Amino acid sequence: MLYNGEEPIGYWPRELFNNMADSSQIQLSATASSPINKPSPPTGNGQLGGASFRRITVKNGQSIPYPKSVRNAVTFNDLGKPFYNAEYNGDCCLFYGGPGGWQTPA
């Protein structure tokens, strides 16, 4: 279950997936795209790392939070700075965003 504060946003039952019984990874992803020959759009608030998800809690099937010792996060960004950025602070937040502006090389 994914919540925004107390508000439920989505639920994906394990029956939809073939590896949920022994899954060891959770992935959150986003895509920013634009038509060819147009600059890529801004994300978040348009500033590098200027937007955030705060108070992130990863819980098991019984709604018990995982201890910090088992939490790892890796961010991947195929364009990187100066266009976009994502950084995870395990104590608090996922910071993301960027001005965009990347264009296909001529």
All heavy atoms as an XYZ file, in Angstrom:
810
protein
N       0.851     -1.166      0.000
C       0.000      0.000      0.000
C       0.902      1.235      0.000
O       1.887      1.270      0.718
C      -0.884     -0.001      1.244
C      -1.789      1.182      1.352
S      -3.047      1.262      0.089
C      -4.345      0.321      0.809
N       0.563      2.204     -0.815
C       1.295      3.463     -0.862
C       0.396      4.543     -0.287
O      -0.764      4.671     -0.687
C       1.676      3.800     -2.304
C       2.393      5.122     -2.529
C       3.747      5.142     -1.827
C       2.564      5.379     -4.014
N       0.926      5.284      0.697
C       0.179      6.354      1.352
C       0.857      7.693      1.143
O       2.085      7.774      1.051
C       0.123      6.123      2.868
C      -0.727      4.975      3.293
C      -0.178      3.722      3.461
C      -2.074      5.160      3.552
C      -0.956      2.648      3.867
C      -2.862      4.091      3.968
C      -2.291      2.847      4.122
O      -3.064      1.796      4.532
N       0.065      8.742      1.110
C       0.551     10.112      1.214
C       0.021     10.609      2.545
O      -1.141     10.997      2.646
C       0.033     10.963      0.058
C       0.514     12.392      0.152
O       1.377     12.723      0.954
N      -0.057     13.255     -0.667
N       0.875     10.567      3.566
C       0.405     10.825      4.915
C      -0.545      9.713      5.309
O      -0.192      8.548      5.288
N      -1.776     10.027      5.608
C      -2.782      9.032      5.955
C      -3.636      8.636      4.747
O      -4.448      7.724      4.819
C      -3.700      9.568      7.061
C      -2.976      9.871      8.360
C      -2.395      8.627      9.002
O      -3.057      7.571      8.992
O      -1.264      8.713      9.506
N      -3.481      9.342      3.620
C      -4.308      9.088      2.447
C      -3.757      7.945      1.598
O      -2.627      8.017      1.116
C      -4.379     10.350      1.586
C      -5.171     10.173      0.318
C      -5.111     11.395     -0.584
O      -4.454     12.385     -0.229
O      -5.719     11.329     -1.651
N      -4.531      6.872      1.404
C      -4.053      5.788      0.543
C      -4.042      6.228     -0.920
O      -4.986      6.840     -1.399
C      -5.062      4.664      0.774
C      -6.278      5.329      1.319
C      -5.843      6.610      1.972
N      -2.949      5.930     -1.605
C      -2.808      6.306     -3.013
C      -2.948      5.097     -3.921
O      -3.529      5.181     -4.990
C      -1.449      6.997     -3.239
C      -1.443      8.321     -2.500
C      -1.168      7.186     -4.712
C      -0.194      9.108     -2.633
N      -2.404      3.964     -3.527
C      -2.495      2.789     -4.379
C      -2.181      1.517     -3.626
O      -1.511      1.538     -2.608
N      -2.689      0.410     -4.172
C      -2.451     -0.901     -3.587
C      -2.195     -1.879     -4.719
O      -2.939     -1.912     -5.700
C      -3.670     -1.339     -2.773
C      -3.563     -2.757     -2.272
C      -2.667     -3.089     -1.262
C      -4.342     -3.766     -2.817
C      -2.570     -4.393     -0.802
C      -4.250     -5.067     -2.361
C      -3.359     -5.368     -1.353
O      -3.254     -6.647     -0.905
N      -1.130     -2.626     -4.596
C      -0.759     -3.614     -5.593
C      -0.618     -4.959     -4.896
O       0.379     -5.231     -4.242
C       0.554     -3.226     -6.274
C       0.441     -1.912     -6.970
C       0.098     -1.717     -8.271
C       0.656     -0.605     -6.415
N       0.083     -0.367     -8.561
C       0.422      0.339     -7.438
C       1.004     -0.132     -5.152
C       0.537      1.703     -7.247
C       1.116      1.240     -4.964
C       0.882      2.129     -5.997
N      -1.618     -5.844     -4.999
C      -1.550     -7.133     -4.296
C      -0.453     -8.026     -4.874
O      -0.118     -7.944     -6.050
C      -2.939     -7.739     -4.538
C      -3.458     -7.063     -5.743
C      -2.838     -5.690     -5.777
N       0.105     -8.870     -4.023
C       1.216     -9.721     -4.429
C       0.849    -10.647     -5.578
O       1.694    -11.077     -6.330
C       1.777    -10.489     -3.249
C       0.986    -11.728     -2.912
C       1.722    -12.667     -2.025
N       1.481    -12.311     -0.632
C       2.134    -12.846      0.355
N       3.061    -13.731      0.139
N       1.879    -12.509      1.578
N      -0.421    -10.958     -5.742
C      -0.845    -11.855     -6.813
C      -0.570    -11.278     -8.208
O      -0.534    -12.015     -9.188
C      -2.344    -12.170     -6.682
C      -2.698    -12.992     -5.454
C      -2.756    -12.163     -4.163
O      -2.877    -10.924     -4.245
O      -2.659    -12.762     -3.084
N      -0.360     -9.983     -8.298
C      -0.051     -9.356     -9.585
C       1.393     -9.588    -10.010
O       1.745     -9.375    -11.160
C      -0.296     -7.847     -9.524
C      -1.737     -7.391     -9.370
C      -1.789     -5.882     -9.244
C      -2.574     -7.857    -10.543
N       2.236    -10.014     -9.083
C       3.672    -10.131     -9.339
C       4.143    -11.549     -9.058
O       3.573    -12.245     -8.228
C       4.439     -9.133     -8.468
C       3.924     -7.730     -8.617
C       2.992     -7.222     -7.733
C       4.355     -6.931     -9.658
C       2.501     -5.933     -7.872
C       3.869     -5.646     -9.814
C       2.943     -5.145     -8.922
N       5.220    -11.946     -9.707
C       5.698    -13.314     -9.520
C       6.802    -13.444     -8.484
O       7.287    -14.524     -8.244
C       6.147    -13.912    -10.854
C       7.289    -13.151    -11.480
O       7.860    -12.252    -10.871
N       7.621    -13.502    -12.711
N       7.236    -12.348     -7.863
C       8.341    -12.449     -6.906
C       8.075    -11.708     -5.600
O       8.996    -11.406     -4.873
C       9.630    -11.910     -7.528
C       9.559    -10.421     -7.804
O       8.481     -9.827     -7.814
N      10.699     -9.806     -8.017
N       6.834    -11.430     -5.270
C       6.557    -10.653     -4.066
C       6.790    -11.434     -2.774
O       7.044    -10.841     -1.741
C       5.124    -10.113     -4.089
C       4.917     -9.009     -5.092
S       5.929     -7.560     -4.774
C       4.957     -6.785     -3.499
N       6.718    -12.744     -2.815
C       6.916    -13.526     -1.593
C       8.334    -13.392     -1.057
O       8.551    -13.425      0.146
C       6.584    -14.989     -1.846
N       9.303    -13.227     -1.945
C      10.690    -13.141     -1.493
C      11.389    -11.890     -2.027
O      12.598    -11.849     -2.125
C      11.469    -14.386     -1.922
C      11.519    -14.537     -3.445
O      10.843    -13.772     -4.151
O      12.243    -15.423     -3.914
N      10.632    -10.868     -2.325
C      11.206     -9.655     -2.900
C      12.128     -8.954     -1.906
O      11.843     -8.875     -0.716
C      10.095     -8.694     -3.317
O      10.648     -7.532     -3.863
N      13.238     -8.465     -2.400
C      14.172     -7.733     -1.557
C      14.385     -6.314     -2.068
O      15.262     -5.618     -1.575
C      15.515     -8.463     -1.506
O      16.070     -8.524     -2.808
N      13.610     -5.884     -3.043
C      13.796     -4.556     -3.602
C      12.458     -3.864     -3.821
O      11.463     -4.494     -4.145
C      14.515     -4.629     -4.943
C      15.904     -5.171     -4.849
C      16.585     -5.179     -6.210
O      16.055     -4.679     -7.196
N      17.762     -5.738     -6.261
N      12.492     -2.564     -3.626
C      11.370     -1.705     -3.943
C      11.917     -0.643     -4.877
O      13.003     -0.116     -4.658
C      10.794     -1.038     -2.683
C      10.276     -2.095     -1.718
C       9.705     -0.045     -3.040
C       9.945     -1.544     -0.362
N      11.173     -0.322     -5.907
C      11.663      0.650     -6.871
C      10.628      1.742     -7.082
O       9.441      1.464     -7.239
C      11.958     -0.021     -8.202
C      12.490      0.924     -9.253
C      12.858      0.183    -10.533
O      13.088     -1.010    -10.524
N      12.907      0.907    -11.613
N      11.070      2.971     -7.054
C      10.253      4.123     -7.370
C      10.909      4.775     -8.571
O      12.118      5.014     -8.561
C      10.232      5.089     -6.183
C       9.579      6.439     -6.407
C       8.077      6.270     -6.592
C       9.855      7.361     -5.237
N      10.150      5.018     -9.607
C      10.770      5.605    -10.791
C       9.876      6.670    -11.387
O       8.677      6.732    -11.124
C      11.075      4.525    -11.831
O       9.879      3.928    -12.272
N      10.502      7.508    -12.189
C       9.788      8.568    -12.888
C      10.472      8.790    -14.229
O      11.654      8.515    -14.391
C       9.813      9.848    -12.071
N       9.710      9.282    -15.175
C      10.248      9.561    -16.502
C       9.838     10.965    -16.904
O       8.689     11.362    -16.731
C       9.683      8.558    -17.532
O      10.026      7.246    -17.127
C      10.236      8.829    -18.906
N      10.788     11.701    -17.417
C      10.498     13.013    -18.000
C      10.840     12.902    -19.477
O      11.926     12.471    -19.841
C      11.348     14.095    -17.340
N       9.893     13.265    -20.338
C      10.146     13.155    -21.772
C       9.545     14.347    -22.494
O       8.686     15.055    -21.967
C       9.572     11.844    -22.318
O       8.175     11.826    -22.142
N      10.017     14.536    -23.715
C       9.528     15.634    -24.540
C       9.603     15.212    -26.002
O      10.313     14.261    -26.341
C      10.370     16.889    -24.304
O      11.714     16.651    -24.659
N       8.890     15.901    -26.870
C       8.993     15.594    -28.294
C      10.423     15.828    -28.800
O      11.179     16.625    -28.231
C       8.026     16.584    -28.952
C       7.117     17.022    -27.859
C       7.920     16.953    -26.600
N      10.781     15.121    -29.865
C      12.108     15.310    -30.475
C      12.266     16.784    -30.846
O      11.314     17.432    -31.275
C      12.260     14.401    -31.708
C      12.239     12.943    -31.254
C      13.515     14.722    -32.496
C      12.280     11.941    -32.380
N      13.459     17.295    -30.675
C      13.827     18.685    -30.964
C      13.195     19.696    -30.012
O      13.172     20.887    -30.307
C      13.507     19.053    -32.420
C      14.276     18.187    -33.388
O      15.434     17.827    -33.133
N      13.656     17.821    -34.484
N      12.664     19.228    -28.882
C      12.160     20.119    -27.835
C      12.937     19.817    -26.561
O      13.289     18.672    -26.296
C      10.668     19.898    -27.574
C       9.783     20.155    -28.752
C       9.652     21.628    -28.992
C       8.665     21.861    -30.135
N       8.492     23.264    -30.425
N      13.243     20.824    -25.739
C      13.977     20.559    -24.496
C      13.162     19.723    -23.517
O      11.933     19.801    -23.491
C      14.260     21.951    -23.924
C      13.413     22.895    -24.673
C      12.955     22.230    -25.934
N      13.869     18.916    -22.710
C      13.187     18.109    -21.698
C      12.547     19.028    -20.655
O      13.045     20.119    -20.388
C      14.162     17.130    -21.045
O      15.167     17.828    -20.340
N      11.436     18.599    -20.042
C      10.704     19.458    -19.107
C      11.349     19.493    -17.727
O      12.107     18.599    -17.351
C       9.335     18.783    -19.031
C       9.641     17.342    -19.238
C      10.756     17.319    -20.258
N      11.011     20.520    -16.949
C      11.455     20.522    -15.557
C      10.707     19.452    -14.763
O       9.630     19.006    -15.167
C      11.082     21.924    -15.069
C      10.074     22.430    -16.014
C      10.269     21.705    -17.315
N      11.294     19.027    -13.651
C      10.637     18.088    -12.738
C      10.667     18.667    -11.337
O      11.466     19.550    -11.023
C      11.309     16.710    -12.742
O      12.660     16.856    -12.330
C      11.249     16.065    -14.116
N       9.795     18.140    -10.474
C       9.718     18.664     -9.105
C       9.328     20.122     -9.143
O       8.367     20.507     -9.789
N      10.126     20.963     -8.485
C       9.857     22.394     -8.516
C      10.762     23.126     -9.507
O      10.849     24.344     -9.489
C       9.984     23.002     -7.123
C      11.399     22.953     -6.586
O      12.308     22.452     -7.236
N      11.586     23.455     -5.385
N      11.460     22.366    -10.357
C      12.328     22.961    -11.367
C      13.738     23.254    -10.886
O      14.561     23.742    -11.645
N      14.040     22.940     -9.639
C      15.383     23.152     -9.092
C      16.014     21.801     -8.777
O      15.313     20.872     -8.387
C      15.325     24.000     -7.826
C      14.749     25.376     -8.056
C      14.638     26.158     -6.755
O      15.115     25.739     -5.711
N      13.988     27.311     -6.819
N      17.330     21.703     -8.931
C      18.022     20.442     -8.637
C      17.788     20.045     -7.181
O      18.167     20.768     -6.269
C      19.520     20.572     -8.909
C      19.915     20.681    -10.369
C      21.409     20.980    -10.496
C      19.574     19.417    -11.127
N      17.144     18.927     -6.976
C      16.896     18.430     -5.622
C      15.973     19.309     -4.808
O      15.943     19.201     -3.590
N      15.189     20.171     -5.444
C      14.364     21.129     -4.715
C      13.027     20.596     -4.235
O      12.372     21.220     -3.416
N      12.581     19.454     -4.739
C      11.328     18.854     -4.290
C      11.655     17.605     -3.479
O      12.769     17.082     -3.561
C      10.462     18.487     -5.495
N      10.700     17.127     -2.685
C      11.034     15.976     -1.844
C       9.811     15.161     -1.478
O       8.687     15.640     -1.494
C      11.721     16.436     -0.561
O      10.845     17.223      0.230
N      10.103     13.886     -1.170
C       9.186     13.020     -0.453
C       9.768     12.952      0.946
O      10.946     12.647      1.117
C       9.160     11.603     -1.042
C       8.493     11.507     -2.381
C       9.243     11.403     -3.534
C       7.108     11.510     -2.483
C       8.639     11.292     -4.764
C       6.491     11.400     -3.710
C       7.261     11.301     -4.855
N       8.983     13.213      1.957
C       9.482     13.229      3.329
C       8.818     12.140      4.160
O       7.748     11.671      3.829
C       9.252     14.591      3.972
C      10.014     15.691      3.256
C       9.789     17.038      3.932
N      10.494     18.070      3.204
C      11.755     18.406      3.411
N      12.461     17.789      4.325
N      12.331     19.358      2.713
N       9.475     11.793      5.260
C       8.974     10.768      6.189
C       8.643      9.468      5.461
O       7.547      8.920      5.590
C       7.788     11.303      6.984
C       8.164     12.457      7.896
C       7.062     12.848      8.850
N       5.812     13.223      8.227
C       5.498     14.453      7.841
N       6.363     15.426      7.996
N       4.323     14.695      7.300
N       9.599      8.980      4.689
C       9.435      7.725      3.964
C       9.596      6.572      4.950
O      10.559      6.518      5.707
C      10.486      7.610      2.841
C      10.283      8.728      1.829
C      10.426      6.244      2.180
C      11.418      8.858      0.835
N       8.659      5.651      4.939
C       8.737      4.469      5.788
C       8.491      3.242      4.925
O       7.495      3.182      4.211
C       7.685      4.516      6.912
O       7.853      5.710      7.663
C       7.820      3.316      7.829
N       9.398      2.290      4.991
C       9.232      1.034      4.276
C       8.756      0.011      5.297
O       9.380     -0.180      6.338
C      10.553      0.581      3.620
C      10.380     -0.742      2.921
C      11.055      1.654      2.656
N       7.609     -0.634      4.988
C       7.017     -1.589      5.937
C       6.872     -2.954      5.293
O       6.738     -3.068      4.086
C       5.646     -1.091      6.382
C       5.691      0.230      7.120
C       4.316      0.678      7.544
C       4.375      1.979      8.297
N       3.047      2.396      8.757
N       6.857     -3.978      6.135
C       6.646     -5.331      5.632
C       5.148     -5.613      5.501
O       4.313     -4.721      5.704
C       7.356     -6.358      6.516
C       6.730     -6.478      7.889
O       5.641     -5.983      8.175
N       7.446     -7.149      8.780
N       4.786     -6.839      5.178
C       3.392     -7.209      4.969
C       2.511     -7.074      6.193
O       1.288     -7.028      6.087
N       3.095     -7.008      7.374
C       2.321     -6.820      8.597
C       2.336     -5.357      9.049
O       2.019     -5.044     10.184
C       2.875     -7.699      9.726
C       2.557     -9.169      9.569
C       3.422     -9.831      8.505
O       4.617     -9.582      8.416
N       2.811    -10.664      7.684
N       2.741     -4.455      8.148
C       2.811     -3.007      8.420
C       3.811     -2.649      9.505
O       3.662     -1.645     10.189
C       1.432     -2.433      8.759
O       0.589     -2.532      7.642
N       4.838     -3.467      9.664
C       5.906     -3.185     10.620
C       7.070     -2.564      9.855
O       7.532     -3.137      8.863
C       6.360     -4.471     11.336
C       5.179     -5.072     12.109
C       7.543     -4.201     12.251
C       5.444     -6.464     12.647
N       7.557     -1.377     10.270
C       8.670     -0.748      9.555
C       9.929     -1.602      9.588
O      10.253     -2.228     10.598
C       8.894      0.561     10.319
C       7.606      0.813     11.036
C       7.047     -0.550     11.350
N      10.615     -1.649      8.450
C      11.910     -2.316      8.395
C      12.916     -1.490      9.175
O      12.865     -0.262      9.148
C      12.393     -2.453      6.956
C      11.751     -3.577      6.199
C      10.746     -3.336      5.281
C      12.156     -4.892      6.397
C      10.146     -4.363      4.580
C      11.565     -5.933      5.703
C      10.569     -5.661      4.794
O       9.979     -6.684      4.115
N      13.848     -2.136      9.870
C      14.888     -1.366     10.572
C      15.800     -0.667      9.567
O      15.968     -1.124      8.439
C      15.640     -2.424     11.381
C      15.320     -3.712     10.726
C      13.984     -3.562     10.060
N      16.370      0.451      9.976
C      17.253      1.211      9.089
C      18.423      0.373      8.598
O      18.938      0.612      7.521
C      17.771      2.465      9.794
C      16.716      3.516      9.944
C      17.306      4.784     10.515
C      16.209      5.825     10.620
N      16.725      7.117     10.992
N      18.826     -0.627      9.368
C      19.981     -1.432      8.981
C      19.742     -2.209      7.693
O      20.699     -2.614      7.042
C      20.351     -2.398     10.107
O      19.274     -3.289     10.347
N      18.477     -2.446      7.303
C      18.228     -3.187      6.068
C      17.817     -2.279      4.917
O      17.513     -2.739      3.840
C      17.151     -4.286      6.260
C      17.593     -5.294      7.275
C      15.805     -3.693      6.604
N      17.808     -0.978      5.142
C      17.416     -0.036      4.097
C      18.646      0.484      3.369
O      19.571      0.989      3.978
C      16.674      1.156      4.685
C      15.346      0.790      5.256
C      14.643      2.041      5.693
N      13.839      1.720      6.866
C      13.314      2.611      7.650
N      13.488      3.880      7.439
N      12.598      2.237      8.678
N      18.634      0.343      2.091
C      19.650      0.916      1.222
C      18.922      1.601      0.096
O      17.849      1.177     -0.307
C      20.557     -0.161      0.612
C      21.752     -0.445      1.467
O      22.212      0.423      2.192
N      22.257     -1.650      1.386
N      19.500      2.632     -0.452
C      18.886      3.292     -1.595
C      19.968      3.666     -2.585
O      21.051      4.110     -2.210
C      18.138      4.539     -1.159
N      19.671      3.434     -3.824
C      20.561      3.809     -4.910
C      19.743      4.656     -5.865
O      18.627      4.289     -6.232
C      21.101      2.562     -5.637
C      21.956      2.963     -6.823
C      21.880      1.675     -4.687
N      20.265      5.800     -6.227
C      19.569      6.621     -7.210
C      20.299      6.507     -8.537
O      21.523      6.401     -8.591
C      19.493      8.094     -6.777
O      20.804      8.597     -6.556
C      18.672      8.254     -5.516
N      19.536      6.485     -9.599
C      20.093      6.393    -10.946
C      19.441      7.471    -11.789
O      18.228      7.652    -11.752
C      19.809      5.021    -11.560
C      20.199      4.933    -13.003
C      21.529      4.792    -13.362
C      19.252      5.035    -13.994
C      21.897      4.733    -14.692
C      19.599      4.968    -15.329
C      20.936      4.822    -15.667
N      20.250      8.187    -12.517
C      19.760      9.286    -13.338
C      20.565      9.258    -14.625
O      21.760      9.518    -14.611
C      19.974     10.584    -12.565
C      19.494     11.801    -13.306
O      19.245     11.757    -14.509
N      19.387     12.899    -12.596
N      19.939      8.937    -15.745
C      20.715      8.778    -16.975
C      21.166     10.095    -17.589
O      22.082     10.100    -18.399
C      19.981      7.913    -18.001
C      18.642      8.464    -18.423
O      18.161      9.433    -17.814
O      18.070      7.902    -19.372
N      20.588     11.221    -17.224
C      21.072     12.516    -17.720
C      21.919     13.235    -16.685
O      22.910     13.859    -17.006
C      19.899     13.423    -18.129
C      19.139     12.996    -19.365
C      17.975     13.945    -19.604
C      20.033     12.958    -20.582
N      21.522     13.169    -15.437
C      22.295     13.766    -14.362
C      22.266     15.286    -14.366
O      21.531     15.930    -15.094
N      23.120     15.841    -13.485
C      23.239     17.288    -13.394
C      23.835     17.783    -14.700
O      24.653     17.104    -15.276
C      24.121     17.655    -12.210
C      23.502     17.284    -10.873
C      24.452     17.606     -9.741
C      23.873     17.184     -8.412
N      24.771     17.432     -7.308
N      23.472     18.908    -15.212
C      22.664     19.968    -14.603
C      21.175     19.858    -14.875
O      20.417     20.755    -14.531
C      23.216     21.226    -15.261
C      23.528     20.777    -16.650
C      24.029     19.361    -16.494
N      20.709     18.748    -15.497
C      19.311     18.647    -15.900
C      18.395     18.146    -14.788
O      17.322     18.683    -14.566
C      19.184     17.739    -17.136
C      20.067     18.180    -18.257
C      21.224     17.477    -18.573
C      19.763     19.305    -18.994
C      22.041     17.879    -19.607
C      20.577     19.727    -20.030
C      21.725     19.015    -20.339
N      18.813     17.051    -14.114
C      17.987     16.437    -13.077
C      18.882     15.909    -11.959
O      20.059     15.629    -12.167
C      17.168     15.267    -13.634
C      16.281     15.652    -14.796
C      16.589     15.255    -16.089
C      15.146     16.419    -14.596
C      15.784     15.612    -17.153
C      14.335     16.781    -15.649
C      14.657     16.376    -16.930
O      13.860     16.731    -17.978
N      18.279     15.726    -10.781
C      19.013     15.150     -9.674
C      18.046     14.395     -8.766
O      16.877     14.756     -8.662
C      19.736     16.228     -8.870
C      20.719     15.637     -7.885
O      21.343     14.617     -8.162
N      20.878     16.268     -6.736
N      18.540     13.335     -8.128
C      17.776     12.601     -7.114
C      18.761     12.113     -6.076
O      19.794     11.539     -6.404
C      17.043     11.421     -7.744
N      18.478     12.387     -4.812
C      19.334     11.953     -3.708
C      18.448     11.471     -2.572
O      17.449     12.103     -2.254
C      20.218     13.098     -3.215
C      21.258     13.522     -4.226
C      22.160     14.631     -3.712
O      22.244     14.824     -2.484
O      22.761     15.302     -4.545
N      18.847     10.350     -1.966
C      18.091      9.785     -0.850
C      18.871      9.968      0.433
O      20.046      9.636      0.506
C      17.833      8.293     -1.092
C      17.133      7.616      0.061
C      15.803      7.912      0.359
C      17.787      6.685      0.849
C      15.148      7.293      1.411
C      17.140      6.059      1.898
C      15.826      6.372      2.169
O      15.179      5.759      3.209
N      18.202     10.495      1.448
C      18.767     10.622      2.783
C      18.007      9.617      3.634
O      16.826      9.815      3.910
C      18.567     12.056      3.280
C      18.925     12.227      4.728
O      18.852     11.280      5.514
N      19.294     13.422      5.105
N      18.646      8.521      4.017
C      17.982      7.432      4.725
C      17.305      7.830      6.017
O      16.453      7.117      6.523
N      17.660      8.974      6.581
C      17.034      9.422      7.822
C      15.734     10.174      7.598
O      14.981     10.398      8.524
C      17.990     10.336      8.598
C      19.201      9.578      9.089
O      19.060      8.385      9.414
O      20.287     10.172      9.127
N      15.485     10.593      6.338
C      14.390     11.531      6.167
C      13.689     11.466      4.823
O      12.507     11.208      4.758
C      14.949     12.941      6.391
S      13.988     14.283      5.725
N      14.417     11.692      3.753
C      13.741     12.136      2.534
C      14.403     11.652      1.244
O      15.563     11.277      1.224
C      13.756     13.652      2.473
S      13.337     14.465      4.003
N      13.613     11.742      0.186
C      14.113     11.607     -1.177
C      13.974     12.979     -1.815
O      12.861     13.510     -1.916
C      13.296     10.578     -1.961
C      13.601     10.510     -3.457
C      15.007      9.968     -3.699
C      12.561      9.686     -4.183
N      15.086     13.582     -2.180
C      15.092     14.885     -2.840
C      15.233     14.658     -4.340
O      16.040     13.842     -4.772
C      16.257     15.733     -2.339
C      16.162     16.053     -0.875
C      16.837     15.292      0.058
C      15.375     17.109     -0.446
C      16.744     15.582      1.413
C      15.271     17.401      0.904
C      15.956     16.636      1.838
N      14.468     15.368     -5.125
C      14.502     15.184     -6.568
C      14.134     16.495     -7.263
O      13.658     17.436     -6.644
C      13.526     14.083     -7.009
C      12.077     14.462     -6.805
C      11.322     14.955     -7.873
C      11.467     14.368     -5.562
C      10.003     15.319     -7.692
C      10.157     14.722     -5.388
C       9.422     15.209     -6.443
O       8.128     15.587     -6.274
N      14.350     16.541     -8.560
C      13.930     17.681     -9.356
C      15.043     18.194    -10.227
O      16.188     17.760    -10.145
N      14.682     19.114    -11.085
C      15.658     19.735    -11.959
C      14.998     20.604    -13.012
O      13.802     20.485    -13.267
N      15.778     21.483    -13.610
C      15.228     22.423    -14.590
C      14.935     21.795    -15.950
O      14.276     22.410    -16.777
C      16.314     23.481    -14.703
C      17.579     22.746    -14.396
C      17.193     21.731    -13.346
N      15.438     20.586    -16.201
C      15.273     20.004    -17.533
C      16.132     20.762    -18.514
O      17.170     21.321    -18.184
N      15.696     20.799    -19.768
C      16.423     21.555    -20.777
C      17.334     20.734    -21.672
O      17.954     21.263    -22.576
N      17.413     19.397    -21.446
C      18.255     18.555    -22.298
C      17.596     18.429    -23.650
O      16.382     18.318    -23.785
C      18.436     17.187    -21.674
C      19.312     16.299    -22.510
C      20.666     16.241    -22.476
C      18.879     15.361    -23.499
N      21.115     15.320    -23.376
C      20.049     14.753    -24.037
C      17.655     14.968    -23.979
C      20.004     13.805    -25.012
C      17.610     14.002    -24.961
C      18.764     13.426    -25.470
N      18.423     18.474    -24.728
C      17.908     18.267    -26.074
C      18.776     17.253    -26.798
O      19.973     17.130    -26.520
C      17.926     19.571    -26.867
C      16.788     20.487    -26.493
C      16.673     21.658    -27.441
O      17.178     22.721    -27.144
N      15.996     21.441    -28.557
N      18.154     16.538    -27.725
C      18.890     15.591    -28.561
C      19.969     16.361    -29.308
O      19.686     17.388    -29.926
C      17.939     14.909    -29.561
O      16.865     14.313    -28.845
C      18.670     13.869    -30.378
N      21.228     15.882    -29.258
C      22.296     16.569    -29.993
C      21.983     16.621    -31.500
O      21.459     15.653    -32.066
C      23.532     15.731    -29.723
C      23.213     14.949    -28.494
C      21.729     14.743    -28.507
N      22.289     17.748    -32.087
C      22.007     17.928    -33.530
C      22.995     17.159    -34.388
O      24.067     16.844    -34.051
C      22.065     19.406    -33.877
